[in-house]
């Protein structure tokens, strides 16, 4: 079987993110390296993605730069009608023979961003942090860890109602 390999490079800038028109990422500068390997009527695409995107901080809502580096894979097959067989396999009509990778690139980038994104401790907007502290409920056993920018949430599988005998 004959195998053909081609290399492509793309630079995704603010204009790219604005054209996608999605709230999650609206600014950034991301370099994409794409290796396309054609084997027996299918195209194996390997993406190397690196750069910086601008996303809102979940705590203070100010924009923050988030560096990202990820890889992704997409297999494109030719068929009768367009279909997404899985997250990694797409069938495009043989009569068209063209695929727009813009949305796939955006998804790869968006999926590389963690669900929670906050500034480093002490880097949040001071005014917003003060307002948040002022309006957040505080009980007697609360400590001042939020002021230090720490996140002290502890998740456990144990039932909080279950008592443990330490004898």
N, C-alpha and C positions, 0 to 999 in steps of 0.2 A: 504494500500500500504506500502510495506517495504521500508525503507529509509536507505541507507548506507552513512556514512560520513567518509572521510579520510583526513588527514592533511599531507602536504608536505612542505619542506623548501628548497629553492635554494639560492645559493650565486653566483651572476653573477659578474665576474671579467673582467679584460682587455682582457683575452683570449676569453671570450664570445663575447665582442663587436667587436673584430678583426674578429672572425669567421663569424659574420653577414655581414661584408664587406659593410658598409654603412657609408657615410661621416658625417652624423649628430652627431653621438656619437661614439667615437672610444675607449674611456677609461672610467672606472668607477668601483665602488664597490657598488653593489645593492643587498639587501636582499629581497627575495620574499617569502611570506607566501601564501600557496595555500590551500584552503578548497574545496574539491570535494564532492558534494552531489549527489548520484545516486538515481533518482526517475523515475520509470517506463520507463526504456530504454533511459533516457537522463541524462546527467551529467551537473550539475550546478557548475561552477567553479568561486570562489570568490578569487581575488588576492589582497594582501596587499603588496605594493611595497614601499621600503624606502631605501635611500642611497645617494650616491654622484656620479654624472657623470662629466666628463671633456668635456667641449665644448668651442669653440672659442668665444672670445668676439667680438661682431659685430663692435665695435668701433676701437680697437687696434689690433685685431686678435690674441692676446695672449690667451693661454689656461686659463680657469677659472673653478673652482670647483662650481658646481651647486647642492645644496642639493634638493632632491625631496622626496615627500611622496604623494602617490596616491593609489587609489583603482580601480579595474577594474573587469569586469564580462564577462564570456564567457559561452554560453550554447552549449554543444556538443550533437548532436543527431546521432543515427545510421540510415543509409539509404542505398540506392543502390549505388549511386555515390557521390563523393565529391562535396559539394556546400557550398557557403557562402550565407545564406539567408538574413543576415543583418550584421551590425557591431558586434553584440553580439551573433549571432546564426550561428553555423557551422555544416554541416552534413558530416560525414565521412562514407566511405564504411563499412558496417557491416562485410564484409569478412576480412578487415584489422583490424578494431577495435583499431587502434593506431593513435594518433595525436602528431605531433611535435609542442610543444608550444614555441619554440625559437623565431620564427618571431613574434608571438603574444606578447610575453614578451617585445621584442624590440619595437614594436609599442606602447605598453602601456607606456613605458618609454619615447619614443620620443614625444608622445602626451602630456606628463606632463611638457614638457619644453616649456616655453613661446616663442612666435615668436621672440621677441626682447630680447636678453640677452647681457648685458653689465656689466662690473665691477662696483663696487660701486664708487661714485665720488672720484676722486683723485687716484684711484687704477690702472688705465690704464697705459700701457707702455709709459713712458715719451717721448722717441724718436719718437714713432709712433704718439703720440698726437701732438707733435711739427710739424712733417711732414704733418699731416692732417690739422692742423691749417694753415700752410704755403701755402698749395695748395688749400684750400677751398676759394671760392669766398666770398668777404666781401663787403657789401654795407654800406653807411653812417649811416643807422639806425640800424645796427647790434650792439649788445652789446657783452660783453665778457663772457656771461654765459657758453659758451662751455669750456672755461678755467677752470671754477669752476666745470665742470663735470655735469652741470645741463641740463635737457632736457625740454626746454620751448615751445614745440610745442603744440599749442592749436587747437583742432579740434572743429568745430561748423557746424551746419546744415544750418546756415544762408548764404545767397548769399552775397559775398563780394561787389558786385556792388550795392546792395540794400542800399539805404540811409534811415536813420531813423531820423524823425523830433523830436527833443527833447524839443519842446516848451511846 
